[in-house]
Amino acid sequence: MSAELFILILLVITAVGFDFTNGFHDTGNAMATSIATGALKPKTAVALSAVLNLVGGFLSVEVAVTVTTSVLKIQNDSGGLISGIDAQEAMFIIFAGLIGGIIWNLLTWLLGLPSSSSHALFGGLIGAGLAAIGTSGINWDGLVVKVIIPALLSPLIAGAVAAVGTLGVYALSRKVSEGKQESGFRWGQVATASLVSLAHGTGDAQKTMGVIALALIAHGSLSDHQIQEHGLPVWIIVLCAGAIALGTYIGGWRIIRTLGKGLVEIEAPQGMAAQASAAAIILTSSNLGMALSTTHVATGSIIGTGVGKPGSTVRWGVAGRMAAGWLITLPCAAIGGAVSFYIGHLIGGAVGAIVIFVLLVALAAYIYYRAQQQKVGADNVNADWDDSSKGGSDTASGKKSKVPTV
C-alpha cells in the first residue's frame, strides 16, 4: 500500500470520527427544548433525532459542494492541485484540519459549551491551509460569503423570528384550555424538533461529505466533473449520514443541558416557536448551499423565545459566555489544525499521519475520562440550573448534583 493511499484511508476514518462528534455535539440543537419541557423523554428524543439525521443526509448535496470549493483553495481552475503542493501534502492539510476540528468539538463538549461544529471544521481546515500554503491557500471570498456573514446574521435572524413566533403563539392560545394547550404544544414540539433534526442532517452531514470528496479529489480518485455529472459517490453519503446519526443517538447530554436549561426556563409554546424558526432557517440555508451553524441558529432561537415571552428571563451571562466561545472557535480550531499539520509534516509520510492520529486518540481518551468525573446523562440532564455554583440543583433529591454549568 502506498503512503498516499494509507493517508487517504486514515483521513476518511478521521472524517467519520469528526462526523460522529458532530452528531453528539449538536443533538441539543434539535432536541434540547423538547427534553427540557418534557415533550419527549430524553432517550426517545435522541433516537428520533438520530433517525431523522440519517434521512436528512440523503436529501441534498449543496452544502457538500460549498465545503469542497469555498474554504480551501488547493485546486486550480482546471481541477488539478495548485502549484507547490502534491497529493500527499494536500491530504495532510485536510487530515490535520479534521483533527483540529475534532479536538475543539471534544473540548467544548467537555465544558458543555454549544459551539459550532461547522466552524470547528472550517477553522481546522483554515489553520492547516495557512500552515501549509499561506494566505493563498484560503478561499477568502467564499469563506466570507458562505461562512462568516451567515455566522453573524443567523443567530440575530433566528432570535427575531422566534421572538415574534413566541408572541404570536401565546396570543393565539391564551383562550385555549390548559389541557388542550399542553397536548397541542407537546405534539407541536415533536413535529418541529423532528424538522430541525432533518434539517441538521441535511446541513451538517454534508460538510463531512464535502471534506471526504475534497480528499478524493486531492488523491486523484474523484474530480469536480464527476461530482457535477453524477453527484457524490453513494458510499460517502451512506458513511457520513450513518456516522452523524450514530453520534446523535449517543446523545450529547452536556450540551443538551446547557441549551435546554441554561439559557431560558422554557415552556412548551416557547420550545415549539424556537424549533420552528430554527428549522425554517436551517433548511433555507442548506438549499442555498450556505454552511450555516445549526448551533448559532438554535441558540438564537431559544434566546428569542425568552425575549418574546412577557416575564421570561434570559440568562445573559450564559449567553455571553457562549457567544465568546463562538468568537474563538475558528481561531482555536485553526491553531489545532496548524499544529497538527506541522507535527505530521515534520515527521512526514505515513508515519507522520500515524503520529498525529495516535495523539488525537490519546487526547480524546483523556477528555472522555475527565467527562466521566462529572457525568451528565439522560437521568440528570434536566436537573435545575444553578448558575452561581459548579453544579445544578437536583430538586428531586435536594442535593447538589455534579452537573457542570457553562
N, C-alpha and C positions, 0 to 999 in steps of 0.2 A: 504493500500500500504506500502510495506517495505521501510526502509530508502535506501537500496541498489538500489531498482528499481526507487525510486524517484530521486536519484543522477544520475542514468543512463539516465533517461528521460531529466533531466536538462542538462546533459553533451551533449546529442545529439542535443538539442536546441542550445547550445552554439557552438557546432561544425558547425552547419548550419550557425550560425551567423559569425563564422570565415570565412567560405566559401564565404559568401556574401561580407565581407570586402576584401577578396582575389580578388573577381571579380572586384569591382570598383577600388581597389588599383592597379591592373595590367592591366587594359584596355589599358593604354598607350603603353604597350609593343607591342601590335599588331597594334594599330590604330594611334598613335601619329604622325608618319611621313606622313601618308595619309591625316590626318586632316591638318597638317602644310602646305603641298603642295597644298591643295585644291582638291586632287584627290577624296576625299569623303567629303560630308557635315558632320559636327560633329555628329548630331543625327542619320544620316544614318549609320555612321561608328560604333557607339556603338551598334545599333540594329543588324547590320550584325555580329559584333563580338560576341554578346550575343547568337545568334542562333548557331554559329559555336562552341562556348564554350560548349553549351549544347550537340551538336553532339559529340564533342571530348571526353566528359566524358564517353561515351559508348564504346570507341574504344579499350581500353586496361586497365589492372589492375596491370601491372608490378610495377609501382611506388607505388601503394597502398600496395603491398606486402612488398616493401622496407621499408615503414613507419612502418609497424607492426613489423618488425624484426630488423631494422638497427639503431634505435635511443635509445629507452628504452629497458632495459633488466629486464622485470617484469615476464617473463615466463621461466620456466626451460626446460630441454631437452625433457621432456615427455609432454609438452604442458600446464602444470599447472602453478600456480603462484609460484614464488621463495619463499624460506623460509623467514619468517619475515614480510610478508605483506598479508593482506586478500583482498577480492574482493572490499570492500568499500575503503580501502586505495589506491588500485591500480587505481580505478576510480577517486579518488580525485587527484591523480597525473596527470592523463590525463586531467581532468577538469581544474585544475589550470594551466597546460601548455597551454591550449587553451586560457585561459583568458590573460596570458602573451603575447601570440601572437597577440590577438585582440587589446590589449592596444597599442602595438608597431605599428601595422598597422594603427590605428587611429591617433596616434601622428605624424607619418611620412606623412600620408595623409594631415593632417592639415598644415604641413610645405611644402607640395608639393615635398617631397623627395622620389624619386623612390627606395626605399629599397626593400629587398626581403621578400615577404610574406612567402615563404618556410622557410627561415632562422628564421623568427619571430616565426613560428610554432615550428621548431626544438629547437630554443633557449628556448621557454617557456617550452617545454617538458623536456629539459635537466635540467633547473633550478628546476622544480618541482621534477624531479627524484633525483637530488642531495640532495634537502632538505629532501626528504622522506627516501631515501635508502643510499645515499652517492655515491661515485665513482663507486661502484659495480653495481649500477642501470643503468649505461650508457653503451651501446654497442660501445665502443671506436673504434674498428676496422671498424665496419660498418659505423660509423659516418665519419671517416677519408676517407674511400674509396668511399662511396656513396654521401657524402655531402661536406666535406671540400676541397678535391682535385678538384672536379668539379667546386666548387665555385671560386677557384683561377685561374683555367685554362680557364674556359668558356668565360669570357669577352675578354681574350687575343686572344683566337682562333677565336671568333666571330669577333673581330676587324680586325684581319688579313684577314679573309675570305671576310669581307665586303670591306676592302680597295682594295684588288685585284679585287673583283667584280666591284667596282666603276670605277677603272681604265679601266677595260675591257668594261664596258657599255659605257663610254664616248668615248673610242677609236672606238668602233664599230658603234656608232651613229653619229659621227662627220660630215658625209657626208649626213645625212638624214635631210630633211627639218624640220624647227622648228615646223610647224603644225603637221606633222606626228609624230615627237618626242613627242609632248605634248599628243596627243591622245594615242599613243602606251604605253608610260610610265604610263599614267593615269590608263589604264586597267591593266598594269603590276603590279602597286601598289595595285589595288583592289584584284588581284589574290594572290599576295604574303602576303598581310595583312590578307586575309581570311585564308591562310595556317597557319600563325602564331597564329591566333585565335583558329583554330582547334587544333594546337599543344599545346596551352595553356590549353585548356580543357582536352586534353589527359594527360597532366602532372599534373597541379595544382588541378583539381577537385579530382583526385585520392588521393592526400595527405590527404584530409579530410576524404575520404572514408576509408583510412587506419587507421586513428585515431578512427573513429567510430567502425571499425572492432576490433581494439585493445581493446576498451572499452567493447565490447560484449564478447570478449574472457575473459577479466578480470571478467566480471559478470558471465560467465559460459553459456551464451546463444549461443555462437559460438565457434568453435575450428579451429585450423590450418588445421586439416584433412578435415573438411568440405570446407574450402576455397580452398584447393588443389584439392579436388574432384569436387566441384560444382561451384567454384568461389565465389565472393561476393554476398550476397543477393541482389536481384534486387532493393528492396526498398532503399537500401543505395545508389546505383548508381543513381537512379532517383532523390533522395533527394539532393545529392551533386551536380550533374550536373545542376539541376534546380536552386539551390542557387547561384552557381557561375555565371550562365547565367543571373540571375536577377541582381546580383551585377554589372556585366559588363554593362547591359543595363542602370543602373543608371548613369554610366559614372564617372570615377574618374578624373574630369576635371583639378584639381590642378596638378596632376602628369602628365596627358597628356600634359599640358602646358610646364612643365619642360623638358620632353623628346622631344617634338616637336619643342620648341623654344629656350630652354636654353642652349643646347649643341652645336648645329651646325645650321646655316641657311640652311635648307635642300631644295634641288631641287628634282624634281620627279625622275631622274635617281638614285640619292643617296638613296631616300626612297625605291625604288624597290630593290636596292642592299642590303640595311640594312635588309629589311624584308625577302628577300630570304635566306640570310645567317642565320638569326635568326631561321627561320622555319626549315631549314635543321638540325641545331644543336639540337634544342629542340626535334624534332621528333626522331632523332637518340638516344638521351639520354633517352627519355621515353621508347623506345624499349629495351634499355639495363637495365632499372629499376633504372636509376640514378635520384635522386630527385633534378634535376637541377633548379637553379633560373632563370626563364624567364626574370626577371629584369636585371640580370647581362648580359645575352646574348643580350637582346635588346639594352641595353646601350652600350655595347662593339661594337655592330654592327653600331650604329649611330655614335659613335666616329670614327670608322674605315672608314666610308664614308667621314668624314671630312678630315682624313689623306689621303685618296685615291684620292680626287678631288684636282687637282692643283689650288692653290689660295684660297682654302676654309680655314676658320678659326674655330678652335675648342676652345671653352671657357673652358680652362683647369682649371680655378678657380672653375667653377660649377662642372666639372667632379671630381675635387679633393674633394669637399665637399660631393659629392655623394659617392665617394669611402670611405671617412671617416665614412659616415653613414652605409655603408656595413660592415665595420670592427666592429662597435659597436652593430650591430643588434642582433647577437647571445647573447652576454653578457647582453645587456639591456633587451631583451625579457626573458632571463634566470632569471634575477632579478625579473621581473614581475611574472613569474611562481612560483619562490620560495616564494615570499611574499604572493601570493595568496594561496599557499599550507599551509603556516604557519598559516595564518588567519583562513582558513577553518578548518584545522586540530585542531587548538587550541579550537575552539568552538565545533567542532565535529558534525558528523551525518548530517541529512537533514538540520538542522538549519545552520550549518556551510556552506553548499553548497548554501543555500539561501542568506546568508550574502554576500559572495563573488560575487554571481551573481548580487545582487542589487547594490553593489559597482561598478561593471563593467557597468551596465546600467546607473548609475548616471554619471560616468566618460565619457561614450560615449555621453550622452546628453550634457554635458558641452563642449566637444570637438566640437560637431556639432554646438553648439551655437557660439563658437569662430570662427568657419569656416564661419559662415554667416556674420561676420563683414567685411571680405574681400572675398566676394563670387567670385568664378570662375565657369563659366558655358559655354554652347555652344556659347554664344554671345561674350565672350571676351577671349576665350581660345587661340586665335591666335593673341592677342594684341602683339605689338612689345616688345621684351625682353630688359629691361634696367637693366643691372647688377650693375649699380652704385647707384641705388636707391631701395626703398622698393616696388616700383610698376613698372608695364610695361607701356610703352608709347603707347597710343592709337592713331595711325596715323589718324584714321577716324575723331576723334574729336579734335586732337591736345592737349589733356589734359592727365594728368597722371591718369591712371586707378588704382584702388585699387586691383591690382593683385599681390599676393605675389611671390617673387623670392627666389630661394634656396640660 
